Amino acid sequence: MKIIACIKQVPDSEAKVSASGGQISWGEAPLVINPFDEYAVEGALQQKEAGGGTVTALCIGPESAKDALKHALAMGADNAILVSDPALSGLDTQGAAHLLAAAIKKIGDVDMVIFGRQTLDDGFGVTGPQTARALGWPMLGLSGQIKVQDGAVRVERVIEEGRQSLSAKLPAVLSVVQNIGEPRYPSFMGIRKASKAEIPVWSLADLGIQAPAPVVTRTEVMTPPVRDAACEIITGESPAAIAETLVDKIMAEKVL
Amino acid sequence: MKTLVYIDHFKGELQPASWEALGLGKSLGTVSAVVFGSGVEAIASAAFEYGADEVLLADDPALLDYRAEVYASTLTAIASAAAPDLILFPTTTRTRELAAMSAMDLNSGVLADITGMEMDGDRLVAVRPIYEGKLLEKAVCTAKPQFVTLRARAFPKPALEAGRTGTPTKVVAKPEALTSVEGYTASESTVNLADAGVIVSGGRGVSNNPSLTPPAGLDEKQVEIWRAQQGFALIGELANVLGGAVGASRAAVDGGYIPYSHQVGQTGKVVTPDLYIACGISGAIQHLVGMRNAKVVVAINKDSDAPIFTQAHYGVVGDLFTFVPALTEAFRQKLGK
């Protein structure tokens, strides 16, 4: 089986992110593989272990995004490909989906493409289904369990109301949620292999397409209003007395 | 302005934020509700009561279960014919896919999970959290129709006008399917945190009650889980009296105390209840980004330096095992329950 894990590079979750003059910065914080995409790599590696084959990590981004791909390689991915081109700017999810679909077609004979649930930065959570649509493949979203048998894939999809089992013929696009299992840590051998890996970079010309024109554009970026009130610590003679005071305060807020 | 509003449901059970989307659509001009399913006339009737000018109903056995490509193709056909300026959805697991795929079909784009908006002519300027809510962006979709999904509870719910009726307009389904639905298992707990007005959450601290004697024969981990379940029972009682839902921190979910569906935070659900009560939650940043937009936050923790207090309006420093029952009792009396 040929499995692709689609990943993105984002600022670390602990980063203090700020906006000034329309520019977003995250100080000295490192760029890392999008945490949700680690589950995509984990899901892909589990399928490789279950049925054999190869796992390729695929990423769109600047040259520095090779570090995120190296994390996937260190986890155990066999190959990595970076799609990068100076002509790409203001790429939206629709454009990313077209690029990923073109790269997946160029890779060829792909059986399964796995995405994370969403990205930590823009958080749209739509690139997976849009890539499925661009490829004309079935979309099995938010999968918590994956099983491949006889050229078909069956997943347990985690939705608000419970779990739905869905199946489709391969090739298919999936996204995965945390139920898939905690992403493995890179092994020592994996890290050594990844550090030496030569990661191919595919340009728009390599993919044979033009830079997609963005449809969704950011017009402004702002810091959210900060909460002004300091925390009021409620004290009293006994738990019952504190509870009574607190209940009165909450009732006065008129939220019940 | 011509707006379509997709009414999301699962086996006839509404996602309540659908009406919030209908209310927003109505405030912008004429609004057509879009209802898919099999045997879902009742939802079409409810859409009229919530103010739809028209209901486009695709009632077909092929639409009994949500399947991404069938629903997306049906929506694409409807949108091509109706040519709306805007298509609104409540943000749910289904609509993110549906909006994403139909937008691709129509060479347009999606503004997902927005929390605010303003109009610039017939263009919707969306306000949405990015970088886990550390920043907000304004974004626009320059093509039409503009696909927009609304975060639950971010927009007001319209009033129901009992007795307002209409006749749904039948539309045809596009039944070509690539996926099949083989079964469904209901959640062990039917918790809907996104729509909850009150959430009472527990963290690692719920497993620390020293005054409990666990049953014999349990190993260390089982004792920890047993203790935590006693703690969550107290939290459940408080939530029950307040008509709210039970939430949890990642530490509590990772500890095996409570299922993942209860998790609030970066890797769980982002919630915006009117009242959020955090019990025994220290307040890792990943949890805080998931709950800090609650209207009123109460923190109960024995450590007065816990970061959760930085996001709380009211704090109680103390033992949750004695305080939570006292709070439950105080609410029970005040609310006459």
Chai-1 contact restraints between the chains, C-beta under 6 A:
chainA,res_idxA,chainB,res_idxB,connection_type,confidence,min_distance_angstrom,max_distance_angstrom,comment,restraint_id
A,V17,B,Y131,contact,1.0,0.0,6.0,A-B,restraint_1
A,V17,B,K134,contact,1.0,0.0,6.0,A-B,restraint_2
A,V17,B,L135,contact,1.0,0.0,6.0,A-B,restraint_3
A,A19,B,L135,contact,1.0,0.0,6.0,A-B,restraint_4
A,D92,B,G109,contact,1.0,0.0,6.0,A-B,restraint_5
A,Q94,B,G109,contact,1.0,0.0,6.0,A-B,restraint_6
A,L120,B,E132,contact,1.0,0.0,6.0,A-B,restraint_7
A,D121,B,Y131,contact,1.0,0.0,6.0,A-B,restraint_8
A,D122,B,I130,contact,1.0,0.0,6.0,A-B,restraint_9
A,F124,B,A112,contact,1.0,0.0,6.0,A-B,restraint_10
A,G125,B,R96,contact,1.0,0.0,6.0,A-B,restraint_11
A,V126,B,R96,contact,1.0,0.0,6.0,A-B,restraint_12
A,V126,B,A100,contact,1.0,0.0,6.0,A-B,restraint_13
A,V126,B,V110,contact,1.0,0.0,6.0,A-B,restraint_14
A,V126,B,A112,contact,1.0,0.0,6.0,A-B,restraint_15
A,P129,B,E97,contact,1.0,0.0,6.0,A-B,restraint_16
A,P129,B,A100,contact,1.0,0.0,6.0,A-B,restraint_17
A,P129,B,M101,contact,1.0,0.0,6.0,A-B,restraint_18
A,Q130,B,A100,contact,1.0,0.0,6.0,A-B,restraint_19
A,Q130,B,M104,contact,1.0,0.0,6.0,A-B,restraint_20
A,R133,B,M101,contact,1.0,0.0,6.0,A-B,restraint_21
A,R133,B,M104,contact,1.0,0.0,6.0,A-B,restraint_22
A,P138,B,L178,contact,1.0,0.0,6.0,A-B,restraint_23
A,P138,B,T179,contact,1.0,0.0,6.0,A-B,restraint_24
A,M139,B,A68,contact,1.0,0.0,6.0,A-B,restraint_25
A,G141,B,E97,contact,1.0,0.0,6.0,A-B,restraint_26
A,L142,B,T93,contact,1.0,0.0,6.0,A-B,restraint_27
A,I159,B,T93,contact,1.0,0.0,6.0,A-B,restraint_28
A,E161,B,F10,contact,1.0,0.0,6.0,A-B,restraint_29
A,G162,B,T185,contact,1.0,0.0,6.0,A-B,restraint_30
A,G162,B,A186,contact,1.0,0.0,6.0,A-B,restraint_31
A,G162,B,S187,contact,1.0,0.0,6.0,A-B,restraint_32
A,R163,B,T185,contact,1.0,0.0,6.0,A-B,restraint_33
A,Q164,B,Y184,contact,1.0,0.0,6.0,A-B,restraint_34
A,S165,B,E182,contact,1.0,0.0,6.0,A-B,restraint_35
A,S165,B,G183,contact,1.0,0.0,6.0,A-B,restraint_36
A,L166,B,T179,contact,1.0,0.0,6.0,A-B,restraint_37
A,L166,B,V181,contact,1.0,0.0,6.0,A-B,restraint_38
A,S167,B,S180,contact,1.0,0.0,6.0,A-B,restraint_39
A,S167,B,E182,contact,1.0,0.0,6.0,A-B,restraint_40
A,A168,B,L178,contact,1.0,0.0,6.0,A-B,restraint_41
A,A168,B,T179,contact,1.0,0.0,6.0,A-B,restraint_42
A,V215,B,G109,contact,1.0,0.0,6.0,A-B,restraint_43
A,V215,B,C141,contact,1.0,0.0,6.0,A-B,restraint_44
A,V215,B,T142,contact,1.0,0.0,6.0,A-B,restraint_45
A,V215,B,A143,contact,1.0,0.0,6.0,A-B,restraint_46
A,V216,B,G109,contact,1.0,0.0,6.0,A-B,restraint_47
A,V216,B,A139,contact,1.0,0.0,6.0,A-B,restraint_48
A,V216,B,C141,contact,1.0,0.0,6.0,A-B,restraint_49
A,R218,B,E137,contact,1.0,0.0,6.0,A-B,restraint_50
A,R218,B,A139,contact,1.0,0.0,6.0,A-B,restraint_51
A,T219,B,K138,contact,1.0,0.0,6.0,A-B,restraint_52
A,T219,B,V140,contact,1.0,0.0,6.0,A-B,restraint_53
A,E220,B,K138,contact,1.0,0.0,6.0,A-B,restraint_54
A,V221,B,L135,contact,1.0,0.0,6.0,A-B,restraint_55
A,V221,B,E137,contact,1.0,0.0,6.0,A-B,restraint_56
A,M222,B,L136,contact,1.0,0.0,6.0,A-B,restraint_57
A,P224,B,L136,contact,1.0,0.0,6.0,A-B,restraint_58
A,A229,B,H313,contact,1.0,0.0,6.0,A-B,restraint_59
A,C231,B,F309,contact,1.0,0.0,6.0,A-B,restraint_60
A,C231,B,A312,contact,1.0,0.0,6.0,A-B,restraint_61
A,C231,B,G315,contact,1.0,0.0,6.0,A-B,restraint_62
A,E232,B,Y314,contact,1.0,0.0,6.0,A-B,restraint_63
A,I233,B,G315,contact,1.0,0.0,6.0,A-B,restraint_64
A,I234,B,Y314,contact,1.0,0.0,6.0,A-B,restraint_65
A,I234,B,V316,contact,1.0,0.0,6.0,A-B,restraint_66
A,P239,B,T322,contact,1.0,0.0,6.0,A-B,restraint_67
A,P239,B,F323,contact,1.0,0.0,6.0,A-B,restraint_68
A,P239,B,A326,contact,1.0,0.0,6.0,A-B,restraint_69
A,A240,B,A326,contact,1.0,0.0,6.0,A-B,restraint_70
A,I242,B,V316,contact,1.0,0.0,6.0,A-B,restraint_71
A,A243,B,A326,contact,1.0,0.0,6.0,A-B,restraint_72
A,A243,B,L327,contact,1.0,0.0,6.0,A-B,restraint_73
A,A243,B,A330,contact,1.0,0.0,6.0,A-B,restraint_74
A,E244,B,A330,contact,1.0,0.0,6.0,A-B,restraint_75
A,V247,B,A330,contact,1.0,0.0,6.0,A-B,restraint_76
A,V247,B,F331,contact,1.0,0.0,6.0,A-B,restraint_77
A,V247,B,K334,contact,1.0,0.0,6.0,A-B,restraint_78
A,K249,B,Y314,contact,1.0,0.0,6.0,A-B,restraint_79
A,E253,B,V296,contact,1.0,0.0,6.0,A-B,restraint_80
A,V255,B,D274,contact,1.0,0.0,6.0,A-B,restraint_81
A,V255,B,L275,contact,1.0,0.0,6.0,A-B,restraint_82
A,V255,B,K295,contact,1.0,0.0,6.0,A-B,restraint_83
A,V255,B,V296,contact,1.0,0.0,6.0,A-B,restraint_84
